[in-house]
Amino acid sequence: MSGTLYGLGIGPGDPDLITLKALKIMQAAPVLAYPAPEGKPSLARAIVESHLPGNQKEIVIETPMIPGKFPANDVYDKYSVEIAKELEAGHDVAVLCEGDPFFFGSFMYLYGRLADRFETVVVPGVSSAMASCAQLGVPITSRYDVLTVLPAPLPAEDLMVRLQHCDAAIIMKVGRHFTKVRDVLSTLGISENAYYIEHATMDNQKMMPLDEADFDKAPYFSMIIVHKRGEAWT
């Protein structure tokens, strides 16, 4: 009998924000798999390290983080074969995914390769988007508000159009696109209603009103939250 493939959302960074369901599955699974930048430690593993029993086989999904090369299909092809071998041997495999597995989560690329052959269970997690709103103390939608989630790598023209047709926005993956996004929000006249946060819920978290962010570069794990009314409840 084949093992079960689990896609576990482990939250945005605070180890206490993993759900009880994900925690129980993660600790019971004989095999763990998790993404890691090529040649660097895995953030996903670091998040859950204090919860690990220490007796599991680990599969490190090394992924080159090169702009324009993600998803790295050859990487997911390779590791889906390795994970499939464990499942075929009857071993459950728990794949760790920062945030939520189906919300910009890397697990979806394994899901697309394996879910039609093996029993698969997806456990949702606290996304960095929702965690950021909570950390900032910024309710993001109310009543009939339209919330738009935007990836910062979009061209400035696309960001401009989409931001004009929403009430609130969460702009993710800001990183090296910080200046572009800030300029777009300024042009639209809503930068004063925007907030910046990086490494939400982690020890190195930083957050501030966007107008106080006097720098030009941001880390990959950063985002900008904006509501056109300034406050969702008004």
N, C-alpha and C positions, 0 to 999 in steps of 0.2 A: 504494500500500500504506500502510495506517495505521501510525502510530507506536505504541509501547508505553507504557502508563501504569505507572509504578513508584511504589510506596508504600514509602518508605525510613525505617526506624527509625534514628534518628541518636543514640540514647542519651540519658542523663539530663542531660548538660551538659558533661562533660569531653570535649573534642574528640578525645581519644585512644580514647574508648570507642565510636566508630563502627566497625562491622564492615568488614573488607576488601571484602566484596561490595558493601555500600552505598556505600563510598567510590569504588570503581571505576565504578559506575553513575552516581553523582552527578557525577563529573568528566567523564564521557563524554556525558551527556545535553545536548542543545542548549537545553532549556528546563527551568528550575527553578520550582517553585511551593512556597510555604510560607505558613503562617498568621502573622498579626500582629494584635495588638489594634488597634482602630481608632485611627489617629493616633499609634501608638507603634511603636518598633522591634520586629522579629521576633526572639524568642529562638532559634527554630529556625535562622534564618540566622546569628545570632551564633555559635552552637555550631560551625557548619561553615565559618565565614568563612575561616579560615586554610587550608582545603583547596580553596577554589574557584579555578578557573583564570582567571576574570575575563572570559570571552568568551561568557557564556550570557545568553539572554533570561530575565528573571525576572518571575514573576507573584505579586504580593503578595495573599494572600487576607485582606483586612481584615475582621475579625470584631468586632462589638460585644460586649464582655464584660459583659453585664448579667445579674445573677442571675435565674434563671427563664426566660431567653430563649435558652438554649443547648440543643441546636444551633440556630443561626440558619438555618433552612431556606432563606430567600430568598437568603442569602449563598451557600450551597452550590449552589443552583440557578443563580445568576449565574455563579459561577466554574467550574462544571462545563461550562457552555456555552463559556466562553473556553478552557478546557483542551481540550475536544472539538475546537475549531477547529484547534488546534495538532496534535492527533493525526491529524485528517483530512488535514492537510497533509503527513503523513508524519514529523512530528517526535516523537521520544521526549520524554516529560515525566516528570521525577522530582519527586515531591511529598515534601517533608521533613516528618517527623513526630517530635516529641520523644518519647523513650522508644521504645515499640513501637507500630506502626500500629494493631494490633487490640486493644490493652490501654488502654482509655480514650483512644484516639488519634483525632484529628480526621480522619485520612485515611479512616476508615471511611464518612464521609458522602459523600465523593467516590466511593469504591468502589461504594457503593450506587447511584449515579447513572450510573456509566460502565463498570463491569466487564462488563456484559452486552453492550456494544457494541465494546469495544476489548480487545486482549490486555493483561492486567494481571498484574504480578508484584509480590508483597509480600515485602519483606525485613525479617525481624524484627530488633528492636533490644533493647539492654539497657534494661529498664524501670527507672524511678525507684524502684520498690518493692524490686527485688532489689539495686539499687545502694545504697539506704539501709541495707539489712541488712548489706551488706559494709562500708560506711563506719563503721557503728556497732559492727561486730564482734559482731553478734547473729544467730547461726543461728536460723532461724525455724521450721523443722519437722524432725521426725525420726520414724522408724518409722511409726506409724499416726496421727500428728497430723492434725487437720483444720484447714486454713488458710482463713480467711475474709478477703476483701478488702471493705472497707466504705467507701463515700463519706461523708465527714463531714457533708454537708448533710442526711442522713437525720434524721428527728425523734429526739429523745433516747430515746423509748420503743422505737423500732425498733432503735436501736443497742444498747440494753440487752438486748433479747431475743436478738439475733443474737450478741452477745458472750458470752451465757450458754451458747451451744450450739456453741462452738468451742474449740480448744486454743490457737490463736494467731491474731492478727489484724494486718492492715496497714490502717490507717485513712488514706485519702488525701483530698486537697483540703481540708485542715484549715482554713487561712485564718481567716476570721471566725467559724468554728465551734469554735475552739480551747477556749474556756471550757466549752462544752457537752460536748465530748468528754472533757475532763479531769474534769468532774464525774461523768460516767457511769462512767468507769474507777474513780474514787474510791469511788463508791457500791457498785460491784461488788467493791471491795477488791483490785484488781489494779494500781492506779496505780504501786505500787512496782516492778512488773515491766515498766513501759512506758518507752519512749525516744522523744524528740522529735528530729526533724531537719528542717532547711530547706535548700533549694538544694543538694541532695545532689550531690557531686562538683564543684561550681562553686567559684570563688574565694571567694565569700561564704558558703560553707557554715557552718552552725552546728548543733551537736548536743549533747545532754545527756540525763541521766535526766529523765523527765517531772516528777518531784517537785521538780526544781531549776528548772523553767521558771516563773519568777515574773513572768509577763506575761499579758496578757489577749487580745492579738491576735497573729496569725501571718500570714506571707505566704501567697499562694495555693500556691506550690510548697513545701509542708511536709507532713509526715506523722508519724504516731505508730505505733510498732511495739510489740506486746505479746505475750508468751508467758505463759500462766497459771502454768506451772511455774517461770518465771523464766529457766531455761536449758533449751533444747530437748534437750540431751543427758542431762539428769537423769531 
